[in-house]
Amino acid sequence: MSDLEKFYLKPDKNTLKEIIVENEWDIVVARQEGRELARQIGFNEVDQARITTALSELARNIVSYAGSGQIKMWKGESQGRFSICIIAEDNGPGIQDIKLALQDGYSTSKGLGAGLPGVKRLVDTFFIKSKAGQGCFVAIEKILRRNL
């Protein structure tokens, strides 16, 4: 199964969290829900912080560039271990050059340019699909280090 295929599988309804992201408060909610789900799955505090940081960056990108979107997260399983699966998607302007957007230091908002490249470094699986004018879809997964 490819990394992308697992994100199109039916999420675990018992752990599925869906957050509409439209403003700063929604970013806070996404962070809180993500940290709590990561804790329930069994991630240590360091990995909880990594997951929370990645979620914050994805949610902030939705608010900053698309205006609104959605984040879904659930408990998954990968390589014989539990994981947290997260999807962030929007119908905003999209990303014209994904390769450029994934370069360290690149920013369209005069920021530090750590957003998407930073998210990619914080997780085990990273997939992005976007076209100019067609929104953005980002799927990430962080795998629990210890076995099931």
C-alpha positions in Angstrom: 0.0 0.0 0.0 1.4 3.4 -0.9 1.6 6.2 1.6 -1.2 8.1 -0.1 -3.5 5.1 -0.3 -3.7 4.7 3.4 -5.1 8.3 3.7 -8.0 7.4 1.4 -8.9 4.4 3.5 -11.8 4.9 5.9 -10.5 6.6 9.0 -11.1 5.0 12.4 -14.5 6.5 13.3 -13.8 5.9 17.0 -10.9 8.2 17.0 -11.7 10.5 14.1 -11.5 14.3 14.9 -12.7 16.8 12.3 -12.0 20.5 12.7 -13.1 23.3 10.5 -10.3 25.8 10.3 -11.2 29.4 9.7 -9.4 31.5 12.3 -6.8 31.6 15.0 -9.0 29.9 17.6 -9.5 27.0 15.2 -5.7 26.6 15.1 -5.7 26.4 18.9 -8.5 23.7 18.8 -6.6 21.7 16.2 -3.4 21.8 18.3 -5.3 20.7 21.5 -7.2 17.9 19.7 -4.0 16.7 18.1 -2.1 16.7 21.3 -4.8 14.8 23.1 -5.2 12.2 20.4 -1.4 11.8 20.3 -1.4 11.3 24.1 -4.2 8.7 23.9 -2.3 6.8 21.2 0.8 6.7 23.5 3.2 9.2 22.0 5.7 10.7 24.5 5.7 14.4 25.2 8.5 15.1 22.7 6.5 13.5 19.9 3.3 15.1 21.1 5.1 18.5 20.7 6.2 17.5 17.2 2.7 16.5 16.2 1.3 19.7 17.7 3.8 21.8 15.8 3.1 20.1 12.5 -0.7 20.6 13.1 -0.2 24.2 13.9 1.8 24.9 10.7 -0.8 23.1 8.6 -3.7 24.9 10.2 -1.9 28.3 10.0 -1.4 27.8 6.3 -5.1 27.1 5.8 -6.0 30.4 7.6 -3.2 32.4 6.0 -3.5 31.3 2.4 -6.9 29.7 1.9 -9.1 31.4 4.5 -10.8 28.2 5.5 -10.4 24.5 5.3 -10.6 21.3 7.3 -8.3 19.1 9.3 -9.0 15.4 10.0 -7.0 13.2 12.3 -7.3 9.7 13.6 -5.5 6.8 15.1 -3.9 4.7 12.4 -1.6 1.7 12.1 1.6 1.6 10.0 4.5 -0.9 9.9 3.0 -2.9 12.8 2.8 0.2 15.0 0.1 2.7 16.0 0.3 6.1 14.3 -1.6 9.4 14.0 -2.8 10.2 10.6 -3.6 13.8 9.7 -5.2 15.4 6.6 -5.3 19.1 6.0 -7.2 20.3 3.0 -8.7 23.5 1.6 -10.1 25.0 -1.6 -7.9 28.0 -1.6 -5.6 29.3 -4.3 -3.3 26.3 -4.1 0.5 26.2 -4.5 2.0 27.0 -7.9 5.3 25.3 -7.3 5.3 22.6 -4.7 9.0 21.8 -5.1 9.9 25.5 -4.4 7.4 25.6 -1.4 9.2 22.6 0.1 12.6 24.3 0.1 14.0 25.6 3.4 13.8 29.3 3.6 11.1 29.8 0.9 8.2 31.9 2.0 5.5 33.9 0.2 4.5 35.6 3.4 7.9 37.1 4.4 8.1 34.5 7.2 11.0 32.2 8.0 10.0 29.7 5.4 10.0 26.8 7.9 6.4 25.8 7.4 6.0 22.9 5.0 9.7 21.8 5.1 9.5 21.9 8.9 6.3 19.8 8.9 8.0 17.3 6.5 10.9 16.9 9.0 8.6 16.4 12.0 6.7 13.4 10.6 7.4 10.0 9.1 5.1 10.2 6.1 4.4 13.4 4.1 2.3 13.8 1.0 1.2 17.0 -0.7 -1.1 17.6 -3.7 -1.9 21.0 -5.0 -2.5 22.9 -8.2 -2.8 26.6 -8.6 -6.4 27.6 -8.2 -7.5 24.1 -6.9 -6.7 24.1 -3.2 -4.2 22.0 -1.3 -4.3 18.5 0.3 -1.6 17.5 2.8 -1.5 14.1 4.4 1.0 13.4 7.2 1.6 10.5 9.6 3.7 10.1 12.7 4.4 6.5 13.8 4.7 5.5 17.4 8.2 4.3 18.1 7.4 1.3 20.1 5.6 -1.8 18.8 1.9 -2.5 19.3 
